[in-house]
Amino acid sequence: MLNGVITGKLRNLDEVLGELRSLGPLTKERLSEEWVIRRAVERCLQVGVEIVLDVCHRTLAIEGKTPVATSREAIEDCVTLGVLSKFEPFGEMVGFRNMVVRRYDRIEPEVLVDIVNNHLEDFDRFRDEVLAYCA
């Protein structure tokens, strides 16, 4: 079931994760002082979550499922279908993406530091679970 679109999106996800990891461990102070790094982190994380959601929607379409109304539903349906093992942490990714997209003010540096330093492996797990399902 793996197709070129999903493969390409997962490749892009790996690129985004590589860019984030190339920054090394982040600190609140660094993100507070270096606005360019803070904005790059925000954008990379947003793109990473968008890729997760695009892959979920694409997988559901390939499986012939009815399109869903929300991103959370896409995650839930992928769990039900067996693509993903559980809703969290992917549901939390949707919440983060919504905060980045809808809150035009500043995202707190502590949130970005926590995600980059402690949760990038959630994206790796997503990729691995999708690849296992598609194999």
C-alpha positions in Angstrom: 0.0 0.0 0.0 3.0 2.3 0.3 2.8 4.8 -2.5 5.1 7.6 -3.8 3.2 10.4 -2.1 3.5 8.8 1.3 7.1 7.8 0.7 7.9 11.4 -0.3 6.2 12.8 2.7 8.0 10.5 5.1 11.3 11.5 3.4 10.4 15.1 4.0 9.7 14.3 7.6 13.1 12.8 8.0 14.7 16.0 6.5 12.8 18.2 8.9 13.8 16.0 11.9 17.4 16.1 10.7 17.3 19.9 10.6 15.9 20.1 14.1 18.4 17.6 15.5 21.2 19.5 13.8 20.5 22.4 16.3 21.6 20.2 19.2 19.9 20.4 22.6 18.0 23.6 22.9 17.6 25.9 25.9 14.9 28.5 26.7 17.6 31.1 26.8 18.9 30.3 23.3 15.4 30.5 21.8 14.6 33.7 23.7 17.8 35.3 22.4 17.9 33.9 18.9 14.6 34.7 17.2 15.7 33.2 13.9 16.3 29.8 15.6 13.0 30.1 17.5 11.1 30.8 14.3 12.9 28.0 12.4 12.0 25.5 15.2 8.3 26.6 15.2 8.2 26.2 11.4 9.9 22.9 11.3 7.6 21.5 14.0 4.6 22.8 12.2 5.7 21.2 8.9 6.4 18.0 10.7 2.9 17.8 12.2 1.4 18.8 8.8 3.3 15.8 7.3 1.9 13.5 10.0 -1.6 14.7 9.2 -1.2 14.5 5.4 0.0 11.0 5.7 -2.9 10.1 7.9 -5.4 11.6 5.5 -3.7 10.0 2.5 -3.6 6.5 4.2 -7.3 6.7 5.0 -8.1 7.7 1.4 -6.1 4.8 0.0 -7.9 2.5 2.4 -11.2 3.8 1.0 -12.3 5.5 4.2 -14.7 8.4 4.2 -12.9 11.7 4.5 -12.9 13.1 8.1 -13.7 16.6 9.2 -10.9 17.1 11.7 -7.2 16.3 12.1 -8.0 14.6 15.4 -10.4 12.3 13.6 -7.8 11.4 11.1 -5.5 10.3 13.9 -8.3 8.4 15.6 -9.3 6.6 12.4 -5.6 5.6 11.8 -5.6 4.1 15.3 -8.8 2.3 14.6 -7.4 1.0 11.2 -4.2 -0.2 12.9 -1.9 2.2 11.2 -1.0 3.8 14.5 -0.8 2.0 17.9 -2.4 4.8 20.0 -3.8 8.3 19.8 -1.2 10.0 21.9 1.2 11.6 21.3 -0.1 12.3 17.8 -3.2 13.9 19.2 -1.0 16.3 21.1 0.8 17.2 17.8 -2.6 18.4 16.5 -3.0 20.6 19.5 0.5 22.1 19.0 -0.1 22.7 15.3 -3.3 24.5 16.1 -1.5 26.7 18.6 1.2 27.6 16.1 -1.3 28.3 13.3 -4.0 30.1 15.3 -2.0 31.9 17.9 -0.1 34.7 16.1 1.6 35.8 19.2 4.7 34.0 20.5 4.9 30.4 21.3 6.6 30.0 24.7 10.2 28.8 24.3 9.7 26.2 27.0 7.2 24.4 24.8 9.5 24.3 21.9 12.5 23.2 24.0 10.5 20.4 25.5 9.3 19.1 22.1 12.7 19.3 20.4 14.7 17.9 23.3 12.2 15.2 24.4 9.6 14.4 21.8 11.2 14.2 18.3 11.2 10.4 18.7 7.3 10.6 18.5 7.8 11.6 14.8 10.2 8.7 14.3 7.6 6.3 15.9 4.9 7.7 13.5 7.1 7.0 10.5 8.0 3.6 11.7 4.4 2.6 12.4 3.2 3.9 9.0 6.0 2.0 7.2 5.2 -1.2 9.2 1.5 -0.9 8.3 2.3 -0.3 4.6 4.8 -3.2 4.3 
